[in-house]
């Protein structure tokens, strides 16, 4: 034996001692949430914006806009709520529960959706646009009414390029992914 076995054992022992001390002091590894919170209900997203689906026309065009297409088989409200649920399940120890039985309720609201033209080509056709989705959220303890976390005006600008086949719908979906990550990040307890 070359003597390194004792060093490895001592290192493992020290790591275990630190872990036990941290656990004994009320700290825990992983996502930082109140210890008594185990379940969450993610409510259907409210849409306070005038944008009702992921469809738009260039409002700067001199020609009149075509009649709106039929509403897609999904809604932005459902899609955002589902993306937030997936992110909560992926990154936290929380489990989903019905609103009447959950420890906490997470509510979200799309407050605005806006599109700005970034680039036009030589024939004045729009080739690149920036879509911005703004979101408010509140995470409340259902049992006490206490607000655990909230965010107002979270935004995620997302650019899309029409000649590459990208649309406002694809930009909204990318924005929803980022916004779901932002909401879950803000659900952690502050230090």
C-alpha positions in Angstrom: 0.0 0.0 0.0 1.4 3.4 -0.9 -0.3 5.5 1.9 -2.8 7.3 -0.3 -5.7 5.1 0.9 -5.7 7.0 4.2 -5.8 10.4 2.4 -8.8 9.3 0.3 -10.6 8.0 3.4 -9.9 11.2 5.3 -11.2 13.3 2.3 -14.4 11.3 2.1 -14.9 11.5 5.8 -14.4 15.3 5.8 -16.9 15.7 2.9 -19.5 13.6 4.9 -18.9 15.7 8.0 -19.5 18.9 6.1 -22.7 17.5 4.5 -24.0 16.4 7.9 -23.2 19.8 9.4 -25.0 21.6 6.6 -28.1 19.4 6.9 -28.1 19.9 10.7 -28.1 23.7 10.2 -31.2 23.7 8.1 -29.5 23.9 4.7 -30.3 21.4 2.0 -28.9 20.6 -1.4 -30.7 21.4 -4.6 -33.5 23.8 -5.3 -34.1 26.4 -2.4 -37.7 26.4 -1.5 -39.5 26.4 1.9 -39.2 23.1 3.6 -42.9 22.6 4.1 -43.8 23.1 0.4 -44.0 19.8 -1.5 -46.7 20.4 -4.2 -47.7 23.2 -6.6 -50.7 23.8 -8.9 -49.8 25.7 -12.0 -52.9 27.6 -13.0 -53.9 28.2 -16.6 -52.1 31.3 -17.8 -54.2 34.4 -18.1 -53.8 36.5 -21.3 -54.2 40.2 -20.7 -52.6 41.1 -24.0 -54.6 41.9 -27.2 -52.6 39.1 -28.9 -54.8 36.0 -28.9 -52.8 33.5 -30.9 -49.4 33.2 -32.5 -50.3 34.9 -35.8 -49.6 38.3 -37.1 -49.2 40.4 -40.2 -46.8 43.3 -40.9 -48.8 46.3 -39.7 -46.5 48.6 -41.6 -47.4 47.2 -45.0 -49.4 49.6 -47.2 -51.7 46.7 -48.4 -54.6 45.8 -46.1 -54.1 42.8 -43.8 -55.7 39.5 -44.9 -58.5 38.1 -42.9 -57.3 36.3 -39.8 -56.6 32.6 -40.2 -58.5 30.1 -38.1 -57.3 29.9 -34.5 -54.6 27.3 -34.1 -55.5 24.1 -32.3 -53.5 25.3 -29.3 -53.7 28.5 -27.3 -50.8 30.6 -26.0 -52.3 30.4 -22.5 -52.3 26.6 -22.5 -48.9 26.3 -24.1 -47.2 28.7 -21.6 -48.8 26.9 -18.6 -47.6 23.5 -19.9 -44.0 24.8 -20.4 -43.9 26.2 -16.9 -45.2 22.9 -15.5 -42.5 21.0 -17.4 -39.8 23.3 -16.1 -41.1 23.1 -12.5 -41.0 19.3 -12.7 -37.6 19.2 -14.4 -35.8 21.6 -12.1 -37.5 21.4 -8.7 -38.5 18.7 -6.2 -42.1 19.9 -6.3 -44.9 17.7 -7.5 -48.1 18.8 -9.4 -51.4 18.7 -7.5 -55.0 19.9 -8.0 -55.7 23.5 -6.9 -57.8 22.3 -3.9 -55.0 20.0 -2.5 -51.7 21.8 -3.5 -49.5 23.5 -1.0 -48.9 26.4 -3.4 -50.5 28.0 -6.4 -48.5 29.5 -9.3 -50.4 32.0 -11.4 -49.1 33.6 -14.6 -50.4 36.3 -16.9 -49.2 37.4 -20.3 -49.3 41.2 -20.1 -48.2 42.1 -23.6 -46.9 40.7 -26.9 -45.3 43.1 -29.3 -43.5 42.8 -32.6 -41.0 45.3 -34.0 -39.6 45.2 -37.5 -35.8 44.9 -37.4 -34.8 44.6 -41.1 -36.4 45.2 -44.5 -34.9 44.1 -47.8 -34.4 46.1 -50.9 -38.0 45.7 -51.9 -39.2 46.9 -48.5 -40.2 43.4 -47.4 -39.8 42.5 -43.7 -37.1 40.0 -43.3 -36.3 40.1 -39.5 -38.5 41.0 -36.6 -38.3 41.0 -32.8 -41.2 39.6 -30.8 -41.3 40.5 -27.1 -43.6 38.7 -24.6 -44.1 40.2 -21.1 -45.2 38.1 -18.2 -46.3 38.6 -14.5 -46.4 35.7 -12.0 -47.3 35.1 -8.4 -46.4 32.0 -6.4 -48.6 31.9 -3.3 -48.9 29.5 -0.4 -52.5 28.3 -0.6 -52.6 27.4 3.1 -51.5 30.8 4.5 -52.0 33.2 1.6 -48.3 34.3 1.8 -46.6 35.2 -1.4 -43.5 33.1 -1.8 -42.3 34.8 -5.0 -43.6 37.1 -7.7 -42.3 38.8 -10.8 -43.7 41.7 -12.7 -42.9 42.5 -16.3 -40.5 39.6 -17.0 -39.7 39.9 -20.7 -37.9 37.9 -23.3 -37.3 39.5 -26.7 -36.9 36.9 -29.5 -35.8 37.6 -33.0 -37.1 35.7 -36.0 -36.1 35.7 -39.7 -38.9 35.2 -42.2 -36.8 34.1 -45.2 -35.5 31.2 -43.0 -39.0 30.0 -42.4 -39.3 31.4 -38.9 -42.6 32.9 -37.8 -44.1 34.8 -34.9 -45.4 31.4 -33.6 -41.8 29.9 -33.4 -40.6 33.1 -31.7 -43.4 32.9 -29.1 -42.5 29.3 -28.4 -38.9 30.2 -27.8 -39.9 33.1 -25.6 -42.1 30.8 -23.6 -39.2 28.4 -22.9 -37.0 31.3 -21.6 -39.9 32.8 -19.6 -40.6 29.4 -18.0 -36.9 29.2 -17.0 -37.1 32.7 -15.5 -40.2 32.0 -13.5 -38.7 28.8 -12.0 -35.4 30.6 -11.2 -37.3 33.3 -9.3 -39.2 30.7 -7.3 -36.0 29.9 -5.3 -35.7 31.4 -1.8 -33.6 34.5 -1.7 -30.3 34.2 0.3 
